[in-house]
Amino acid sequence: MGTNDIPATFKLVKFIMVCVTVAVTGLTVWVLKATFDSADEERNSIYVVDSRNTLKLALAENVSVNRVAEAEAHVKRLHELLFILSPDIEFIKKNVSVAEYLAGSDVKNYCNSLSERGFYNSLVANGVSTEFLCDSIDVRKSDRYEFKVTLYGKTSMVSSDKIVFKSLVTECYLESCVRDELDPQGFVAQGWRIVREEEIGVVERKGYAPEIAQEQESDTTMSNE
């Protein structure tokens, strides 16, 4: 290589280095922009649970617009866990455990009180199930917490001979927390309490004849004697 070729070679190397630097800088800017865009999309994401309790992702332009809907979903699910029970101790334990996870100490104290009174064991022993129907949910802004929520609904206790219906009004406050699979809406219910619970009707179940059941019990006793 001649002496005259050295400056030309140096200029070529310098040009290549400038091109590489520009390309790397551009790629870095693109990666950073893509990362921030992805973070924005994640912040603008809400999680919902379908009827089969499958966690799904729903996108929204602004999550704050959906917080009221999420508050309603959280409170409704909490009450479904508390008031939809079957005469299966493992099912009850699972529901109670998740309900306590979604709320503060008030729900835990409520469940502990029912357990100490033998309510859950009585459901299992007598083959009784309970159901819940949500009528409406009132979500309002709160000074201390993010929302104050009042739920209006009905419960029913289904036994072999009758169904007892009750009206239900509850109240709680919601504060935001980290979302996860068990708590897809990202709320914790604080200060939960039953405002009113009144019996509104009793329906005798068709096909159940108390006098026949008593006769069968009497026959069984006599045969044992």
C-alpha positions in Angstrom: 0.0 0.0 0.0 1.4 3.3 -1.0 1.8 6.4 1.2 -0.9 8.1 -0.7 -3.4 5.3 0.1 -3.1 5.8 3.9 -5.3 8.9 4.1 -7.9 7.4 1.8 -8.0 4.2 3.9 -8.3 6.2 7.1 -11.2 8.2 5.7 -12.9 4.9 4.7 -12.4 3.5 8.2 -13.7 6.7 9.7 -16.7 6.6 7.5 -17.5 3.0 8.4 -17.2 3.8 12.1 -19.5 6.7 11.8 -22.1 4.6 9.9 -21.8 1.8 12.6 -22.2 4.4 15.4 -25.2 5.9 13.8 -26.8 2.5 13.2 -26.1 1.3 16.8 -27.5 4.6 18.2 -30.6 4.3 16.0 -31.1 0.7 17.1 -30.7 1.7 20.8 -33.3 4.5 20.4 -35.7 2.1 18.7 -35.3 -0.6 21.5 -35.8 2.0 24.2 -38.9 3.4 22.4 -40.3 -0.1 22.0 -39.6 -0.8 25.7 -41.4 2.3 26.9 -44.3 1.6 24.5 -44.6 -1.9 25.9 -44.6 -0.5 29.4 -47.4 1.9 28.5 -49.4 -0.9 27.1 -48.9 -2.9 30.3 -50.1 0.0 32.4 -53.1 0.3 30.2 -54.0 -3.3 30.6 -56.7 -4.7 32.9 -57.2 -8.3 33.9 -60.6 -9.9 34.0 -61.9 -13.3 35.1 -64.4 -15.1 32.9 -67.2 -17.5 34.1 -64.7 -20.3 34.3 -62.3 -18.3 36.5 -59.8 -18.1 33.6 -57.5 -15.1 33.8 -57.7 -13.0 30.6 -56.1 -9.8 29.5 -58.2 -6.9 28.3 -56.7 -3.7 26.8 -58.1 -0.2 27.4 -57.0 3.2 26.3 -57.0 4.3 29.9 -57.2 2.0 32.9 -58.6 4.6 35.1 -61.8 4.6 33.0 -62.2 1.0 33.9 -61.5 1.1 37.6 -65.1 1.4 38.5 -66.0 -1.7 36.4 -63.0 -3.5 38.0 -64.2 -2.4 41.5 -67.6 -3.9 40.8 -66.1 -7.1 39.5 -63.8 -7.4 42.6 -66.7 -6.9 45.1 -69.0 -9.3 43.2 -66.4 -12.0 43.1 -65.7 -11.5 46.8 -69.3 -12.1 47.6 -69.6 -15.1 45.3 -66.7 -16.7 47.2 -68.3 -15.9 50.6 -71.9 -16.9 49.8 -71.8 -19.6 47.1 -70.9 -22.7 49.0 -71.5 -26.4 48.5 -71.5 -29.1 51.2 -67.9 -29.9 50.5 -65.3 -28.9 53.1 -62.5 -28.6 50.6 -64.6 -26.4 48.3 -65.5 -24.2 51.3 -61.9 -23.9 52.5 -60.8 -22.9 49.0 -63.5 -20.2 48.6 -62.8 -18.9 52.1 -59.1 -18.8 51.5 -59.4 -16.8 48.3 -62.0 -14.4 49.8 -59.7 -13.7 52.7 -56.9 -13.0 50.2 -59.1 -10.4 48.4 -60.0 -8.5 51.6 -58.7 -7.3 54.9 -59.1 -8.7 58.4 -62.8 -8.0 58.5 -63.6 -10.8 56.1 -61.2 -13.1 57.9 -62.9 -12.4 61.2 -66.3 -13.0 59.6 -65.3 -16.4 58.2 -63.6 -17.3 61.5 -66.8 -16.5 63.4 -68.9 -18.7 61.1 -66.4 -21.5 61.5 -66.3 -21.3 65.3 -70.1 -21.4 65.3 -70.0 -24.6 63.2 -71.7 -23.1 60.2 -69.5 -24.7 57.6 -69.5 -28.1 59.3 -73.3 -27.9 59.5 -73.5 -27.3 55.7 -71.4 -30.4 55.1 -73.2 -32.6 57.6 -76.7 -31.7 56.4 -76.0 -31.5 52.7 -76.9 -27.8 52.5 -75.7 -25.4 49.8 -75.9 -21.6 49.6 -76.3 -19.4 46.6 -75.8 -15.7 45.9 -77.4 -13.3 43.4 -76.0 -9.7 42.9 -78.7 -7.2 42.2 -76.7 -4.0 42.0 -73.4 -2.5 43.1 -72.9 1.2 44.0 -69.3 2.5 43.6 -68.5 5.9 44.9 -65.3 7.9 45.4 -63.9 7.9 49.0 -61.7 10.4 50.8 -59.7 7.8 52.7 -59.8 4.9 50.2 -60.1 4.8 46.4 -63.7 3.7 46.4 -66.6 3.0 48.8 -68.8 0.2 47.6 -72.3 -0.9 48.6 -73.6 -4.2 47.3 -77.3 -5.1 47.1 -78.1 -8.8 46.5 -79.9 -11.9 47.7 -78.8 -15.2 49.2 -80.5 -18.5 49.5 -79.9 -21.6 51.7 -80.9 -24.8 49.9 -81.6 -27.8 52.1 -83.4 -31.0 51.3 -86.8 -29.7 52.4 -86.8 -26.0 51.7 -85.0 -22.9 50.3 -84.6 -19.9 52.6 -84.2 -16.6 50.8 -82.6 -13.5 52.3 -81.9 -9.9 51.2 -78.3 -8.8 51.6 -76.7 -5.4 51.8 -73.0 -5.1 52.4 -70.5 -2.3 52.5 -66.7 -2.0 52.0 -63.9 0.2 50.9 -61.4 -0.6 48.2 -57.7 0.3 47.9 -55.5 -0.6 45.0 -52.8 -3.2 45.2 -50.6 -5.2 42.9 -52.5 -7.4 40.4 -51.9 -11.1 40.3 -53.8 -14.3 39.2 -55.8 -14.4 42.4 -56.5 -10.7 42.4 -56.7 -9.7 38.7 -58.5 -6.4 39.5 -55.8 -5.2 41.9 -58.0 -4.3 44.9 -58.2 -5.1 48.5 -61.6 -4.8 50.3 -61.2 -3.1 53.6 -63.8 -2.5 56.3 -66.2 -5.1 54.9 -69.4 -5.5 56.8 -73.0 -6.7 56.4 -75.3 -3.7 56.7 -78.5 -5.7 56.5 -79.5 -9.3 56.1 -83.2 -10.1 56.3 -85.3 -13.2 55.5 -87.6 -12.5 52.6 -89.2 -15.9 51.9 -89.2 -19.7 52.3 -90.1 -22.1 49.6 -90.9 -25.7 50.4 -89.2 -28.1 47.9 -91.4 -30.2 45.8 -91.1 -34.0 46.2 -90.2 -33.7 49.9 -92.8 -35.1 52.3 -91.9 -34.7 55.9 -94.5 -37.1 57.1 -93.1 -39.9 54.8 -89.6 -39.2 56.1 -90.8 -39.5 59.6 -92.6 -42.8 58.9 -89.4 -44.2 57.2 -87.4 -43.1 60.2 -89.9 -44.8 62.6 -89.9 -48.0 60.5 -86.1 -48.1 60.6 -86.1 -47.7 64.4 -88.7 -50.5 64.8 -86.7 -52.9 62.6 -83.6 -52.2 64.5 -85.3 -53.0 67.8 
